[in-house]
């Protein structure tokens, strides 16, 4: 995962874009759980709060949904504009 801490774009926005690309590419499939907060924190090297902010952004966009006690899942079906080409 390539996060540039010196870029003009905030690190949480960079992470949100990476996750968005993984969703649209089908790496994270509709109806499936994304990696845990801890796994994304470890992979990205970012703080848990930064990862939470990126996930929150994607929830606000309607790409992810949280299920209490189970985790965060890619919505199923994906919004038409976000489906893999």
ABEGO torsion letter per residue (X at the ends): XBBBAABABBAAAAAAAAAAAAAAAGABBBGBBBBBAAAAAAAAGBBAAAAAAAAAAAAAAGABBBBBGAEBBBBOBBBAAABBX
